[in-house]
């Protein structure tokens, strides 16, 4: 990643002010699209528009897709639909074009599509917009090299040259039958070493790995990672080849998903960026803060109900943070392991009982060690038998409960198609804090009686 100097930015802004197209292009020539997009943060909107419209269509489209969604929206809001169609969409691959179009309302989509000169591309975009954006089909593009299994190598090479003229990158050569059903992949080595073979089907690699249109993005990512693929073909319900997904698209989606899960686990209810305005950030962060506040008030009422015990033995209050913190940590550890297993497909929901048994053993070991350590500390430094027993027993019970609760909650959420990442955040912490406090007060009261 480039680190633009202050002198570079000042020089670029001066060139923009002078409307020196040649000088501006010279400054951008050696930059990758991601680097050009990074300049957006150092320029005024009008300056960025001037630069982007100087770029050739292909690079302009790549730069546009490298921008953050909010920055891209600000830029597009200032441009006429016809210019967006001809400068950007016309020069994009279909998957990128569809991603861009999804960010606009239907009226603007229709107007932009009407200005696209390539009718076939416009038709592909319309078809792709119909798919669920969280499915394999919603992520795929239609640019790919496709040959027929009945062709000979000479015809295959000729057709590949024609198709390659319209493509930026060639990942695989897909082989279909007369009904467009995916039959295989043609390795480039075979094309070189078997130039006179009679039929493609004799040298193709049969039964290639593929995904269905309705498969989830998570499944696509797992397959690409498992088999070390750079692209993955997409087929319909009867096996016809309809598109391909490239690894860069999958990585972008997975990164965005991980960002959402991280924010959810941190108690942020909406997808926000550091550059978002105060209202957006407040509305995303306030809900869980309010829930945490009510959880704290709940603890206050619980402690109020045992005010007599605390008054007769004030030392009990010293261990309240220990009980709450240890329970919260144990619950988050358990839920994080389950969420990770569900995310990478190493854990299935039908393995719930097996995982619960394993977690019970781990929780038993952890709870025993923690409670023994605290027992020893209190025995040598405190000397109060009631405190020694109540804190040790409470810690044991709290760690056991929190660990099992942290295991069950994400498994239950996954079963009901709710994002299990919710279970790694404030929900687990607040619940364990309240339950832990109830356990501590009840055990302490029982032993003090």
Secondary structure as the mmCIF struct_conf table of DSSP 4:
data_model
#
loop_
_struct_conf.conf_type_id
_struct_conf.id
_struct_conf.beg_label_comp_id
_struct_conf.beg_label_asym_id
_struct_conf.beg_label_seq_id
_struct_conf.end_label_comp_id
_struct_conf.end_label_asym_id
_struct_conf.end_label_seq_id
HELX_RH_AL_P HELX_RH_AL_P1 UNK A 6 UNK A 17
TURN_TY1_P TURN_TY1_P1 UNK A 18 UNK A 19
HELX_RH_AL_P HELX_RH_AL_P2 UNK A 21 UNK A 28
TURN_TY1_P TURN_TY1_P2 UNK A 29 UNK A 30
HELX_RH_AL_P HELX_RH_AL_P3 UNK A 33 UNK A 38
HELX_RH_3T_P HELX_RH_3T_P1 UNK A 39 UNK A 42
BEND BEND1 UNK A 43 UNK A 43
HELX_RH_AL_P HELX_RH_AL_P4 UNK A 45 UNK A 54
BEND BEND2 UNK A 55 UNK A 55
HELX_RH_AL_P HELX_RH_AL_P5 UNK A 57 UNK A 66
BEND BEND3 UNK A 67 UNK A 67
HELX_RH_AL_P HELX_RH_AL_P6 UNK A 69 UNK A 77
TURN_TY1_P TURN_TY1_P3 UNK A 78 UNK A 78
BEND BEND4 UNK A 79 UNK A 79
HELX_RH_AL_P HELX_RH_AL_P7 UNK A 81 UNK A 83
HELX_RH_PI_P HELX_RH_PI_P1 UNK A 84 UNK A 88
HELX_RH_3T_P HELX_RH_3T_P2 UNK A 89 UNK A 91
BEND BEND5 UNK A 92 UNK A 92
HELX_RH_AL_P HELX_RH_AL_P8 UNK A 94 UNK A 102
TURN_TY1_P TURN_TY1_P4 UNK A 103 UNK A 103
BEND BEND6 UNK A 104 UNK A 104
HELX_RH_AL_P HELX_RH_AL_P9 UNK A 106 UNK A 115
BEND BEND7 UNK A 117 UNK A 117
HELX_RH_AL_P HELX_RH_AL_P10 UNK A 119 UNK A 129
TURN_TY1_P TURN_TY1_P5 UNK A 130 UNK A 130
BEND BEND8 UNK A 131 UNK A 131
TURN_TY1_P TURN_TY1_P6 UNK A 133 UNK A 134
STRN STRN1 UNK A 135 UNK A 135
HELX_RH_AL_P HELX_RH_AL_P11 UNK A 136 UNK A 139
STRN STRN2 UNK A 141 UNK A 141
STRN STRN3 UNK A 145 UNK A 148
TURN_TY1_P TURN_TY1_P7 UNK A 149 UNK A 150
HELX_RH_AL_P HELX_RH_AL_P12 UNK A 153 UNK A 164
TURN_TY1_P TURN_TY1_P8 UNK A 165 UNK A 166
BEND BEND9 UNK A 168 UNK A 168
STRN STRN4 UNK A 173 UNK A 176
TURN_TY1_P TURN_TY1_P9 UNK A 178 UNK A 179
STRN STRN5 UNK A 181 UNK A 181
STRN STRN6 UNK A 182 UNK A 185
HELX_RH_AL_P HELX_RH_AL_P13 UNK A 188 UNK A 193
TURN_TY1_P TURN_TY1_P10 UNK A 195 UNK A 196
BEND BEND10 UNK A 198 UNK A 198
HELX_RH_3T_P HELX_RH_3T_P3 UNK A 200 UNK A 202
TURN_TY1_P TURN_TY1_P11 UNK A 203 UNK A 203
BEND BEND11 UNK A 204 UNK A 204
STRN STRN7 UNK A 205 UNK A 206
BEND BEND12 UNK A 207 UNK A 207
STRN STRN8 UNK A 210 UNK A 212
TURN_TY1_P TURN_TY1_P12 UNK A 213 UNK A 214
STRN STRN9 UNK A 216 UNK A 216
HELX_RH_AL_P HELX_RH_AL_P14 UNK A 217 UNK A 227
TURN_TY1_P TURN_TY1_P13 UNK A 228 UNK A 228
BEND BEND13 UNK A 230 UNK A 230
STRN STRN10 UNK A 231 UNK A 235
TURN_TY1_P TURN_TY1_P14 UNK A 237 UNK A 238
STRN STRN11 UNK A 240 UNK A 240
STRN STRN12 UNK A 241 UNK A 246
HELX_RH_AL_P HELX_RH_AL_P15 UNK A 247 UNK A 265
TURN_TY1_P TURN_TY1_P15 UNK A 266 UNK A 267
BEND BEND14 UNK A 270 UNK A 270
TURN_TY1_P TURN_TY1_P16 UNK A 274 UNK A 275
BEND BEND15 UNK A 276 UNK A 276
HELX_RH_AL_P HELX_RH_AL_P16 UNK A 278 UNK A 305
TURN_TY1_P TURN_TY1_P17 UNK A 306 UNK A 306
HELX_RH_AL_P HELX_RH_AL_P17 UNK A 307 UNK A 312
HELX_RH_3T_P HELX_RH_3T_P4 UNK A 314 UNK A 319
HELX_RH_AL_P HELX_RH_AL_P18 UNK A 320 UNK A 343
TURN_TY1_P TURN_TY1_P18 UNK A 344 UNK A 345
BEND BEND16 UNK A 346 UNK A 347
HELX_RH_3T_P HELX_RH_3T_P5 UNK A 349 UNK A 351
HELX_RH_AL_P HELX_RH_AL_P19 UNK A 352 UNK A 381
TURN_TY1_P TURN_TY1_P19 UNK A 382 UNK A 382
HELX_RH_AL_P HELX_RH_AL_P20 UNK A 385 UNK A 415
TURN_TY1_P TURN_TY1_P20 UNK A 416 UNK A 417
HELX_RH_3T_P HELX_RH_3T_P6 UNK A 420 UNK A 424
TURN_TY1_P TURN_TY1_P21 UNK A 425 UNK A 425
HELX_RH_AL_P HELX_RH_AL_P21 UNK A 426 UNK A 448
#
